[in-house]
C-alpha cells in the first residue's frame, strides 16, 4: 500500500508531541514477528529521531494518534493513559437501528493473545465504554463511542455484545455495506463483482483531549478519511 507523506498526516505539532490522523491499513507499531512493513512508528522516527507512539489503534482503525517527540513527553502521556485522563471519542457505523443514550457497557475483557479477545466475567480485565447514537439511518446507525479503559478490541467487542456489530467487522460478525443494499434500482454491469463501500470495519478515532507538558489541554479533531466519509455520505443520500 502507498501511504501519504507523514507530514500530510499531522493534525498538531509542538516541541513535545505530534498528533496524526492515522490512515487505515497502517499498523501503529511493529507487528509481532516483525514483518518489516511500514508502520506509524517507523514513519515517525524518520521525521523525529526520538519519536515514540503513545498508544495504539487497530491496523484498520483510522484517526487521532499521539506520538511523543522525547522521553519526557512519552512518560507524561503514558501516565495520563494509565490514570484514564485522556479523553477519547470514536465514531462507528453499526448494523441496525440502535438507540444508545449514554449506555455504559462494562463487560470485562480477556485477551487470549494472538489477537483473540473474549468477554470473561471471571478472568477478564475491567473494560468500560459509553455509547451514544448520533444519527439514525433505515438500516444503520452512526454511534459515538467513548472508551474509559483501553482494552484491545474494546469498542468492537462491546458493540457486538449489544447486537450492534460495526459494519465490515467480520471478526465480530459485522457485515460489509454494499451500495446495492441501500440504493434502489442499483445494477451491476454483467460479470462485475460488487465491492463493499468500505473495505474495512467502520471505526474512526474522531476526537482526543490530553494535556501537554505545560498542563494545558491539547484538543484534537480528526476528520474522517475518504472511505468513512464516503460511507456516511452514501447513507445520508440513500438510507436516510
N, C-alpha and C positions, 0 to 999 in steps of 0.2 A: 504493500500500500504506500501511496505517496502522501506524506504528511505536510501540512503547511509549515512555513518558516516559523521557528519558535517565537521570534519577535511578534509575529502576527497573532499569536495566541494570548499575548499578555493583556490582562484587564487592568492590572495595578502593579506598580513597582515603586519601592523606596530603597533606602540603603540596606534594609534587612530582609525584605520579603519581595517575592514575585507571586502574583496570583494569575493563573492562566485559565482559559476556557478550554478544558481538555477535549480534544475531538474523540468521537467514538472509535473503537478498534485500536486504541493506543494504550498499552499497559502502563500503569503508573511506575512500576519498579521492574527490576529483572525478575522474570518468572523463575520458579524453582527449576533447577536443572539447566539454567542459563542458556537459552537458545541463541543468545547474541543478537536478538532483534531489537530494533529501535524502540525506546520507551521514553517516558517523560523524564526520568532521572538522567538518562544519557544526553538527551537534548538540553536539559537544564545545565548540566556540567560543562557542556560546550559553550554555553552562554555566560555562566558564572562558576568559577572553579570549585568553590566550596558548597555548591547547591545541594540541598537535601530536601526530598519530598516529605512533607509533614504528615500526610495521611494518604489513604488510597481511595481510588474509585475503581469499581469493576472495569475490566477492559472495554466492555460495550457501553458503559455509562459515560455520558458526556458531562461537562460542566466545570464549576469552580473548584480549583485545586491549589492549595497553598504550598509554596516552595520557599524554604529559608535560604538566605544567601550566606549565613555564617552560623557557627555552632550556638551562639547566644540566642539568635532568633529561633533556631530549631528547638532549643530547650524551652524557650518562652511559650511557643505554640504547643509543644508536646504536653506541657503542664496544663494548658487550657483544655486540651482534649481530655486529659486524664480527669480533670475536675468537672468535665462536662460544661465548660463555659463557652465553647464555640457554638454559635447558633447556625444550624444548617437547615436549609429548606430545599426539598427536591420536588420536581413535578413529574408525574407519571400519567400515562394514559392506560386505563384499565378496561377490561371486558365488562360489559353490562352497565346497567343504570344503578349506580350505588350511591346511597346518601350517607355521607360521613359528616358529622358535625362534632368536631373536637373529640373524635373517637380515639381513646387511648388503648392500644394493643400492648399488653405486657406479658407476652409469652416467651419463656426462656429458650435460648438457642444453644444447641450443642454443635460444635464444629468437629466433625469426624475426621478432618484432614482431607486431602485430595479434593478440595472444593465442594465437599458434601456437608450441608448443614441440615439439621432437623430441629423440630420443636421437641424439647425434652424437659418436662416439668421437674424431673428429679436431678439429672446430671447437668442440665443446661445452665448457661450464664444469663443473668438478668438482661433483658432486652425490652426497650420501650420505644414506641413510635406513636406520634399523634397524627391522625389523618383528617383532612377536610376536603369535601368535594368542592371544586372550583367552578366546573362547567359541565352541564349535562347534555349529552347527545342522545339520539334514539337508541344506539347500541353500545355506546361507550361513555366513560366519564373521565374528565381531567381532574386529577387528585393532587392536592398539596400534601407532602409527607415530611414530617419533622421528626427525625430520629433523635432521641435523647441520649441513647447509648450508641455505640459504633460497632456492632457485631457484623461479621461477614454475611452478605446477602440479606441483611436485616429487613430492609423495606420490602424486598421481593417476597420473602417467605411470609412476613406479617400480612401483606396484602393477599397472598394466596390463601391464608387461613380465613380470610373474610369473603371468600369466593369472589375475589376481585383481582385475579392474576393480571400482571402487567402484560399488555399485548406484545406478542413476539417472544415472551419469556418461556421458551419450551421447557426449561428445567422445572418450572412451577406451573406447567400446563396452560400457559398463556398462548393464545393463538394469534398469528400474524393478521394484519388488516390488509385486505385486498380491495382495490378500487371497485371491482365488480360486485362486492357485497354491499357497497353503500351508494353507488351511482346507478340509477335506474337506466336500463337500456344500454349499459356498457357492453361492448362487444370486442372480443379479441380478434385479431386477424388470424386467418387459418394457419394452423401449425405453430402459433406463438404460445409460449407458456407464460402465464401471468406471474409477475414478481410481486411480493408484498410491497406496500408503500414504504415501509421501513424494514431494513434488513437486519434489525437488532431489536432488543427489547426497548420500550419507550420510557426510559428513565434519564432524567437530567438534573444535575445539581445546580439549582437556579439562583440561590441566594446564600450568602455567607457573611457572618459578622464575627470578627475576632479582634483582640487588642494588639496593637503594635508595641514595640519596646517602650514607647512613651506612655503606655496605658490608655491611649486614645483608640476609640473604635475604628476599625477598618471595615467598611461596608461594601460588599461586592454584589453586583447583579450580573449573572452570566446569561447573555441572550441564547435562545435556542439555536442549535446548529441546524443546517439546512434540512436534514431528514426529519427532525422533530417538528420544525416549523411547517414543513410541507404536510405532514400528517394532520396537524392541528388545523391548517388552512383547508384541507380537503374535508375534514369532519365538519368544520364550520359551513362549508359550502353544500355538502351532500347528506349530512347526517344530523343536522340541527333540528 
